[in-house]
Every structure is written in C-alpha cells, then in structure tokens.
Amino acid sequence: MTITALIAEDEAPLRAELKRSLAELWPELQIVAECEDGLSALEALHSHRPQLAFLDIRMPGLSGLEIARAAQGIAHVVFTTAYDEYAIQAFDRGAIDYVLKPIKRERLETALQRVRERLASNDSAELLEIVAALQNRLAAKPAESQIKWITASVGNTTKLFPIDDVLYFRAQDKYTHVATASDAAQIRTPLKELIEKLDPETFWQVHRSIIVRASAIHSLHRGEEGKCMLKLKGTDAELPVSAAFQHRFRGM
C-alpha cells in the first residue's frame, strides 16, 4: 500500500535533505507536497490529505503546531525541530516522534520505524492535547517584537490605532484593511508580515486574506452555498472562513 506524506520546512536545503533521506530510507513513501510556509502546508494538508506529515515546529505564517492541530484525524505527525525541549515534550505526550535538526540518518530511521508501527496498528496520537502542551512551552515572542500600534495614513491625516482596538485585518489589493469597532483605514504592510508580529493566541488567521481578533468573534454560521462566515462583536462585518482554517472552530 502506498503511504503519502507532506513535508513542511521553510529552509530549502533542509527540506531537500529530508526528501533525499526519506527516498533512501523509505523508497515507497510518496511525497505529495513540499511546503515552505505554514499556510501552504495547511492548504496541502486539506487538498492532499496525506497519511503522514513532517512538520517543522517554527515556520512563517503558521507554526507546525497549528498544522498538527488541523491534522487531527487526517495524518500522523513527525515534528522536525531545532528546539530539543519542545521535541521531547511532544514525544513524551504521545506524538509519533520527532527529529532534531540537523537531521541525523539514524534518528530519522528510528522515527520512520515507529511511524510504520503506528500505521500498521492504526494507532493515532491525540494531537490536540500534544499541540496544547507544546503551545504552552513555546517561548513567547519578546514584547518589543510585537505590534502595539497600527499607524495608517488617511489623506493628509495619520491615524494611530492601539492594537487592542483592532478587530481584524483584511488584505485588499496592495493594501491591508484595518478595522476597529468605530473606525477603519488601510496600511501598506502585507498580511504575511503582520502575522509574524501578532500574538497567535490573540489574532487568528481564518482565511488567506483575513486575520481576526479571537475574542471579537461572536459566532460562526454557514452562509450562502454553505460557506462559513464569522460574525464579530461590535461590527456588522461578516468575514469568510476558508475550509483550511475551519478546524479552529470545531465545537462552536
């Protein structure tokens, strides 16, 4: 039986090396997607639905932990990481396995053997519990690296929005729309740069073009043609949620 896999690693040389090593150690393994950032990995997870995912814990856009959360019920996960304490925590809590970077052939071979055993026994790890534990252990971003104010020019006027007032960001052409409960403006900072400077527990990406304040979400409902839409507190705006991000709202 053919086993399919996804590789998500933002460093091209490491991604290529992992692919080469997998080809040598598991020739029958079919790599269906190679991703250099978290968002493309999430989309590939849902479009290809591989049985196995090799996920770097830290990637641009979305972390490997976010991808692992979405992989619950879809794929077995092997974390690749340079952060020893996170990897050990993942292993101790029941993830398939982890490999430290730079990846050593012997360690990868051991991880693949465990993957085969789990696939054969149809045993799956409780990824949601693992992700929650790892998320708590990830070092918080330094306060100085996080955005505190959004500066936007409107004609001849410069507006300052405290980040605590922002409800959502939405990409629009070459700009990013910034909305609060009572005001809005456009900035030139791309969404992919913004997300790197926002607290991932406070701001959730729910669409390729939308980041929303989690505490501002009032409800999720299905609109026309079955599309999922978010209703926010303090605004009449309704925002679409793409299929790749609907895992965030399981249970709502």
Secondary structure, DSSP 8 states (H G I E B T S, - for coil): ---EEEEE-SSHHHHHHHHHHHHHH-TT-EEEEEESSHHHHHHHHHHH--SEEEEESS-SSS-HHHHHHHHTTT-EEEEEES-HHHHHHHHHTT-SEEEESS--HHHHHHHHHHHHHHHHHT----HHHHHHHHHHHS----GGGS--EEEEEETTEEEEEEGGGEEEEEEETTEEEEEESS-EEEESS-HHHHGGGS-TTTEEEEETTEEEEGGGEEEEEE-GGG-EEEEETTS--EEEE-GGGGGGGTT-
